[in-house]
Amino acid sequence: MELDIQCEEMSPSRWAELLTTMKSCKSIRLDDCNLSSSNCEDLSSVINTNPDLTELKLNNNELGDAGIEYLCKGLLMPSCSLQKLWLQNCNLTSASCETLRSVLSAQPSLTELHVGDNRLGTAGVKVLCQGLMNPSCKLQKLQLEYCELTADIVEALNAALQSKPTLKELSLSNNTLGDTAVKQLCRGLVEASCNLELLHLENCGITSDSCQDISAVLSNKSSLMDLSVGDNKIGDSGLALLCQGMMHPNCKIQKLWLWDCDLTSASCKDLSRLISTKETLTEISLIDNNLRDSGLEMLCQALKDPKSKLQELWVRECGLTTACCKAVSSALSTNKHLKVLHMGENKLGDAGVELLCEGLLHPNCNIQSLWLGNCDLTAACCASLATVMTTKQCLTELDLSYNPLDDEGIRKICEALRNPSCNVQQLILYDILWSSEVDDELKALEDSKPEVKIIS
């Protein structure tokens, strides 16, 4: 049994009621529930007395160090079988790390620890690393985003990586590491016996100087499948170095996030080669890079290559216009693998979307999720979008937010939703003005088709 509650204030009677339920739960989620240290004493008892409990999520609660002290008493009990623990944004400091170190050292069942958005600091995480190095620790996933880490943490992390072959996922995003520390970390990763599958280094102060070392990790660690270096100013020169590592036969990269990396159309030649030849690559995010139409046209040419297996392409806010839409349409009509396309915040216009719809309607196209928010669309393109909605049963998610579709456009979309052939389950319509009459129609539509979720 699972208990999944979010954003609910806990009265004493409600809490007492839930405690009874928790005693038989396998998974408990209580995010944003205004919990405090006093609730942790009860949760500690639940952990101790419920051997079936394997997952506990307590994100965004003011638990504090005192709360973690209570919680860990249950976690240290021999009867505890918890595998996944989420404590993001729980007002923890370095004082909690000694207690958590004891859990890591003594609780081999624990395989995931998420403690991001807490002011643990370098000193605190160094203590956690001591727990990681204990032979009893079998941790596989460690999330340390927004933990106020500095370059000084890398030596301790490398020592932990060296002794922990079980570790598969490491997230250090949004910490001020800098190039020198990232280079040191990468050299440690290359030497370590760990089989890392995920490495997230978003907003870590990385420039092109680090990219040769990250590239070495890519070419040496065939286990690495998910790399995120978004929000770092690596530029075209840094991307070229990363692609060298990704093109290595050892590299099995599947997911690559490069949002806001100061890339231009010059990077698209390397990216195109990657997309057309690296058959393991299924997802790439290039959001908020100045690729322009010429860059996307190169990527679309790569998508038409039979070797391309890309399933998700994110090119939101990339300086695109109507001019690239013919190339995108051609790629959509050729590539059978692409399922998710994010093109929001680009000036595609009605004419551009009309062209996209031609590709979307092709029998080869298998798009499931299409995002066109803030693309300068009006009611004029809604008839074509409605045709796609009623024709392509693979399409389950559509975002048209921040476009002046008005009553006329929304009514065309609603008509398509009513059609039994339409399989759209989520329609996103943020910040679009429509009349009270249309509002009533949308509510009636949701009542008649409860499987459809309209978000506005």
C-alpha positions in Angstrom: 0.0 0.0 0.0 1.1 3.6 -0.8 0.4 6.8 1.1 0.9 9.8 -1.2 -0.1 13.2 0.3 1.2 16.6 -0.7 0.5 20.2 0.4 -1.8 19.3 3.3 -1.8 20.9 6.7 -1.8 18.2 9.4 -4.2 18.6 12.3 -3.6 16.3 15.3 -6.7 14.2 14.4 -5.6 13.8 10.8 -2.1 12.9 11.8 -3.3 10.3 14.2 -5.5 8.8 11.5 -2.5 8.7 9.1 -0.2 7.1 11.6 -2.5 4.0 11.7 -2.4 3.8 7.9 1.4 4.2 7.8 1.9 1.0 9.8 1.1 -1.1 6.7 2.5 1.1 3.9 5.3 0.2 1.6 5.8 3.8 0.4 5.0 7.0 2.3 5.1 10.5 0.7 4.4 13.6 2.9 5.9 16.5 0.9 4.9 20.0 1.9 2.8 18.9 4.8 4.1 21.4 7.4 5.7 18.6 9.4 8.1 19.4 12.2 10.5 17.5 14.5 7.6 16.3 16.7 6.2 14.4 13.8 9.6 12.7 13.2 9.3 11.0 16.6 6.1 9.3 15.4 7.7 8.5 12.0 10.7 6.9 13.7 8.3 4.5 15.4 6.6 3.8 12.1 10.0 3.0 10.5 10.9 0.7 13.4 7.6 -1.2 13.5 6.8 -1.4 9.8 9.4 -3.8 8.1 7.6 -3.4 4.7 8.3 0.3 4.5 10.9 0.8 1.8 10.4 4.5 0.6 10.0 7.7 2.7 9.6 11.1 1.1 9.5 14.1 3.5 10.6 17.0 1.1 9.8 20.6 1.9 9.1 20.2 5.6 10.7 22.1 8.5 12.1 19.0 10.2 15.4 20.6 11.2 18.4 18.8 12.7 16.3 17.7 15.8 13.8 16.0 13.5 16.5 14.0 11.7 17.8 13.0 15.1 14.5 11.4 15.9 14.1 9.9 12.4 17.5 8.3 12.5 16.7 6.4 15.7 14.2 4.4 13.7 16.5 4.1 10.7 19.2 2.6 12.9 17.0 -0.2 14.2 17.6 -3.7 12.9 14.0 -4.0 11.9 14.3 -1.1 9.4 14.2 -2.0 5.7 14.1 1.5 4.3 15.7 1.7 0.8 14.9 5.3 -0.3 14.9 8.5 1.8 14.1 11.9 0.5 14.8 14.9 2.8 15.1 17.8 0.3 14.6 21.3 1.7 14.0 20.2 5.3 16.1 22.9 7.0 19.0 20.6 7.7 22.5 21.8 8.5 25.9 20.1 8.9 24.7 19.0 12.4 22.5 16.4 10.7 25.3 14.8 8.8 26.8 13.0 11.8 23.5 11.3 12.4 23.0 10.4 8.7 26.6 9.1 8.6 25.7 6.6 11.3 22.7 5.5 9.2 24.9 5.1 6.1 27.4 3.1 8.1 24.9 0.8 9.8 22.0 0.4 7.3 22.9 -1.7 4.2 19.3 -1.6 3.0 19.5 2.2 2.2 20.3 2.6 -1.5 19.0 6.2 -2.1 19.6 9.4 -0.2 18.3 12.8 -1.4 19.4 15.7 0.8 19.5 18.6 -1.7 18.3 22.1 -0.8 19.8 21.9 2.7 22.7 24.0 4.1 24.9 21.0 4.8 28.0 22.7 3.6 31.3 21.2 2.7 32.1 20.2 6.3 28.8 18.3 6.6 29.1 16.4 3.3 32.7 15.4 4.2 31.1 13.6 7.3 28.5 11.9 5.0 31.4 10.7 2.8 32.9 8.9 5.8 29.6 7.0 6.0 29.8 6.2 2.3 33.2 4.7 2.8 32.0 2.2 5.4 31.9 -1.3 3.9 28.3 -1.8 5.1 27.1 1.1 3.1 25.4 0.1 -0.2 24.2 3.5 -1.4 23.5 3.7 -5.1 22.1 7.2 -5.5 23.3 10.4 -3.8 21.6 13.8 -4.4 23.5 16.8 -3.1 22.1 19.7 -5.1 22.0 23.2 -3.5 24.0 22.0 -0.5 26.4 25.0 -0.4 29.4 22.9 -1.4 32.7 24.3 -2.5 35.7 22.9 -4.3 37.1 21.6 -1.1 34.5 18.7 -1.1 36.1 16.9 -4.1 38.8 15.1 -2.3 36.3 13.5 0.1 34.0 12.6 -2.8 36.8 11.0 -4.8 37.8 8.9 -1.8 34.2 7.8 -1.4 33.8 7.0 -5.1 37.0 5.0 -5.0 35.6 2.8 -2.2 32.0 2.6 -3.4 31.5 0.5 -6.6 27.8 0.4 -5.9 27.3 4.1 -6.5 25.4 4.7 -9.7 24.0 8.2 -9.5 25.6 11.4 -8.2 24.0 14.8 -8.4 26.1 17.9 -7.5 24.2 20.6 -9.4 23.9 24.1 -8.1 27.0 24.1 -6.0 30.0 26.5 -6.7 32.6 23.9 -7.6 34.4 25.6 -10.5 36.6 24.1 -13.2 39.5 23.0 -11.0 37.3 21.0 -8.7 35.3 19.4 -11.6 38.6 18.4 -13.3 39.7 16.8 -10.1 36.3 15.0 -9.7 36.5 13.7 -13.3 40.0 12.3 -12.8 38.7 10.6 -9.7 35.7 9.2 -11.6 38.0 7.8 -14.3 40.1 6.0 -11.8 37.3 4.9 -9.5 35.9 1.4 -9.7 32.3 2.7 -9.5 29.9 2.2 -12.4 28.4 5.6 -12.4 25.2 5.8 -14.6 24.1 9.4 -13.8 26.2 12.6 -13.3 24.5 15.9 -12.9 26.7 19.1 -12.7 24.3 21.8 -13.6 25.2 25.4 -12.6 28.5 24.4 -11.1 30.7 27.1 -12.6 32.0 25.0 -15.4 33.5 26.4 -18.6 35.1 24.8 -21.6 38.3 24.2 -19.5 36.5 21.3 -17.7 35.1 19.7 -20.9 38.2 17.7 -21.8 38.1 16.0 -18.4 34.3 15.4 -18.6 34.9 13.9 -22.1 37.4 11.5 -20.6 34.8 10.3 -18.2 32.4 9.8 -21.1 34.9 7.7 -23.1 36.1 5.7 -20.1 32.8 5.0 -18.2 30.6 2.9 -20.5 28.1 2.8 -17.6 27.4 6.6 -17.8 24.1 7.1 -19.5 22.8 10.4 -18.1 24.9 13.6 -18.2 23.6 17.0 -17.4 25.9 20.1 -17.6 23.1 22.6 -18.2 23.5 26.3 -17.0 27.2 26.2 -17.5 29.0 28.5 -20.0 30.9 25.7 -21.9 30.3 27.3 -25.3 30.8 25.8 -28.7 34.4 24.9 -28.0 33.4 23.0 -24.8 30.6 21.1 -26.6 33.1 20.0 -29.3 35.2 18.4 -26.6 32.3 16.7 -25.0 31.2 15.3 -28.3 34.7 13.7 -28.8 34.0 11.7 -25.6 30.5 10.8 -26.6 31.5 9.6 -30.0 33.9 7.1 -28.5 32.7 3.5 -28.9 32.8 3.0 -25.2 30.3 5.8 -24.5 26.7 4.6 -24.2 25.1 8.0 -23.4 21.3 8.1 -23.5 20.3 11.4 -21.9 22.2 14.7 -22.5 21.1 18.0 -21.0 22.9 21.1 -22.4 20.4 23.9 -21.6 21.7 27.4 -21.4 25.3 26.5 -22.3 26.1 29.4 -24.6 25.8 27.2 -27.6 25.2 28.6 -31.1 24.5 27.1 -34.5 28.2 26.3 -34.7 27.6 23.5 -32.2 24.9 21.9 -34.3 27.4 20.3 -36.7 28.9 18.2 -33.8 25.5 17.6 -32.3 24.1 16.4 -35.7 26.9 13.9 -36.0 26.2 12.7 -32.5 22.4 12.3 -33.2 22.9 10.5 -36.4 25.6 8.0 -35.3 25.1 7.5 -31.5 22.2 5.0 -31.5 22.1 4.9 -27.6 21.2 8.6 -27.5 17.5 9.0 -26.8 17.1 12.4 -25.2 18.7 15.8 -25.7 17.9 19.2 -24.1 19.2 22.3 -25.9 16.8 24.8 -24.2 17.9 28.5 -24.1 20.8 28.2 -26.6 21.0 30.5 -29.6 20.8 27.7 -32.2 18.7 29.7 -34.7 17.0 28.2 -37.7 20.2 27.1 -39.4 21.3 25.1 -36.4 18.0 23.3 -36.0 17.9 22.5 -39.8 21.2 20.7 -39.3 19.7 18.7 -36.3 16.7 17.8 -38.4 18.9 16.4 -41.1 20.5 14.2 -38.5 17.0 13.1 -37.3 16.3 11.8 -40.7 19.3 9.4 -40.6 18.1 5.8 -40.1 20.6 5.4 -37.3 19.1 8.1 -35.2 17.1 6.7 -32.2 16.4 10.1 -30.6 13.0 10.1 -28.7 13.0 13.5 -27.0 14.2 16.9 -28.4 14.0 20.0 -26.3 14.6 23.2 -28.3 12.6 25.8 -26.3 13.8 29.4 -26.5 16.4 28.7 -29.2 15.8 31.7 -31.5 13.7 29.7 -34.0 11.2 31.1 -36.5 8.8 29.9 -39.2 11.8 29.3 -41.4 12.9 26.1 -39.6 9.5 24.5 -39.6 9.7 22.9 -43.0 12.8 21.0 -41.9 11.2 20.0 -38.7 8.1 18.7 -40.6 10.3 16.7 -42.9 12.1 15.1 -39.9 8.8 14.3 -38.2 7.6 12.5 -41.3 10.8 10.5 -41.5 11.8 9.7 -37.8 9.6 7.0 -36.3 11.3 7.2 -32.9 10.7 10.9 -31.9 8.0 11.0 -29.2 8.6 14.3 -27.3 9.1 17.7 -29.0 9.5 20.9 -27.0 9.5 24.0 -29.3 8.0 26.6 -27.0 9.1 30.2 -26.7 10.1 30.4 -30.4 8.5 32.7 -33.0 7.1 29.9 -35.1 3.8 31.6 -35.9 0.7 30.1 -37.5 2.4 29.4 -40.8 5.2 27.5 -39.0 2.7 25.3 -37.1 0.8 24.6 -40.3 4.0 23.2 -41.7 4.6 21.2 -38.5 1.2 19.7 -38.7 1.9 18.3 -42.2 4.8 16.3 -40.6 2.8 15.4 -37.5 0.0 13.9 -39.7 2.5 11.6 -41.6 2.0 7.9 -40.8 5.7 7.7 -39.7 5.2 10.3 -37.0 4.7 8.9 -33.5 4.8 12.1 -31.4 3.2 11.7 -28.0 4.0 15.1 -26.3 4.1 18.4 -28.2 4.9 21.7 -26.5 4.2 25.0 -28.5 3.7 27.5 -25.6 4.4 31.2 -26.5 5.0 30.5 -30.2 3.0 33.5 -31.6 0.1 31.3 -32.5 -3.5 32.4 -33.1 -6.8 30.8 -33.8 -5.8 30.5 -37.5 -3.7 27.4 -36.9 -6.1 25.7 -34.5 -8.0 23.9 -37.2 -4.8 22.1 -38.3 -3.9 21.3 -34.7 -7.4 20.0 -34.2 -6.9 17.7 -37.2 -3.7 16.4 -35.6 -5.5 15.8 -32.3 -8.2 13.7 -33.9 -6.0 11.8 -36.3 -2.9 11.0 -34.3 -4.0 8.8 -31.4 -0.4 8.6 -30.2 -0.6 12.3 -29.2 -1.4 12.4 -25.5 0.0 15.8 -24.3 -0.3 19.2 -25.9 0.9 22.6 -24.6 -0.5 25.7 -26.2 0.1 28.1 -23.3 0.8 31.9 -23.7 -0.7 32.1 -27.2 -3.6 34.5 -28.1 -5.9 31.7 -29.3 -9.0 33.5 -28.0 -12.5 31.9 -28.0 -12.4 30.8 -31.7 -9.2 28.9 -31.3 -10.1 27.3 -27.9 -13.4 26.2 -29.3 -11.7 24.4 -32.2 -9.4 22.6 -29.7 -12.4 21.7 -27.6 -14.2 20.3 -30.5 -11.2 18.0 -31.2 -11.1 16.9 -27.6 -14.7 15.8 -27.7 -14.0 13.6 -30.7 -13.8 9.9 -29.7 -10.7 9.6 -31.9 -8.8 12.1 -29.8 -6.5 10.6 -27.2 -5.1 13.8 -25.7 -5.0 13.3 -21.9 -3.3 16.5 -20.9 -4.0 19.9 -22.4 -2.0 22.9 -21.1 -3.5 26.3 -21.6 -1.8 28.7 -19.2 -2.4 32.5 -19.6 -4.9 32.4 -22.5 -7.9 34.7 -22.3 -11.3 33.3 -23.1 -14.9 34.2 -22.3 -17.0 32.9 -19.5 -19.0 30.9 -22.1 -15.9 29.1 -23.3 -14.9 28.6 -19.6 -18.2 26.8 -19.1 -17.5 24.6 -22.2 -14.1 23.6 -20.9 -15.6 22.6 -17.5 -18.3 20.6 -19.2 -15.7 18.9 -21.3 -13.7 17.9 -18.3 -16.9 16.5 -16.7 -17.8 14.5 -19.8 -14.2 13.2 -20.2 -12.7 12.8 -16.8 -9.6 11.2 -18.3 -8.7 14.5 -19.8 -6.8 17.0 -17.7 -7.0 20.7 -18.8 -4.4 22.8 -17.0 -4.9 26.6 -17.1 
